[in-house]
């Protein structure tokens, strides 16, 4: 298919005139991303939508993408997309385009605080892995278009391609994109009780059911019952998937 970064740039929504972008501040954005990369395990990179290149890539891409950060930055325009199965490349193009359309149809003040999240596959050493990719605007041009985008990649405990969501940070409601019907749906956010939140938080820290029961002054059977309700609410089958879903939905903030 020959997909490259160019397939993801849309002049109606992304900056295209360098004169509208404040490149005097570029070092500040790169240093900001470097600081984040020292505190998280996920690979991080910044896309310059105006100059259509990868401005920065953190140093932990090798495991997921099979390339160093320098290779990703300099040759990611090909190597990155070569690692994505061909049958999924058109899906990624559709997801980004439809997300941009939705984003710019929303009221003013929204687009600065949204996160696009979706799942796709990458092949590394002949092994196909499901990846979670998140994109959020980092900087805008003078005419209000996206100039820089901050992206993160992480391994996924989800077993299905897609799960495409657009969320405003801090809001429980979100938009969900259907790959079958090619439309966005508004979804009510998932609410957790205080007990459910605490169980998820403690589980994410590695505590066992027995330890969680002791810390929350509940029986082990009660904790198991809460977990069953949680799994149904989050649409998952294990505590690992539940914790990941909670993080993805910003339920543990």
C-alpha positions, 0 to 999 in steps of 0.5 A: 500500500505504501503508507507513509506519514504523508497519508495522515496529514490533512491541511484542513486540520493540521498546520501547513505554513511554517510561518504560522508556527512558533519554531522559536519554542521548539526546544522547549517542546522537545525538552518537555518530551524528554523529561516525560520519557525519563519517567514513563516506560512507553515510547514517546514521540512528537510529530511535526504536522507542518514539516511532516516529520518526527521531531523527537523519539524517546529511547525505548522503541526497540522492544515494540518496533524493532528499531532504535529511537534514532532509526525511528526518527530518521527512517520511521516514515518507512520502517514504522509503517512497514511493521504494520500489517498491510490490512490495518494500514488503511484502518489507521488512515481512516481513524486519524481522518475521522478523529480530526473531522470530529475534533474540529466539529466540537465546540471551541476549547475542546481540541486542546484537551483530547486524547485519541486512543486506538489499538492496532498490530505491529510485527517485530521479529515475525511476531504480531503484537497488539499495540495501544497508540495514543495521540494528543495535540501538543501545540497549535499554529497561529490559525488554530490548526494542530502543529505538534502532536504528542504520541505514546505507544504501549503493549496492550492487554486488549485482544481486539483491533480497534477500540477507537475512542476520543476523550476530553481529559477529565470527562467521563463521557467519550466518543467511540468509532465503529469500524463497521458503520464508519461513524462516531457514537457518543458514549456515557462514561464508566463510573466506579464506586469508591470500593471498585476504585480502591480495588483496581488501584491496589490491584495495579500495585500488585497486591493479591486478593488476600492482601486487598481484603485485609487492607479494605477490611472485607472478606476475600469473597467480597473482593472477588464479587467486586471484581466480577462486577468490575469485569462486567462493567469494563467488559474484560475477563482478567484483572490485568485487562481491568487495570489496563482499561481503567488506565486507558479510560482515566479511571485511576486518576 
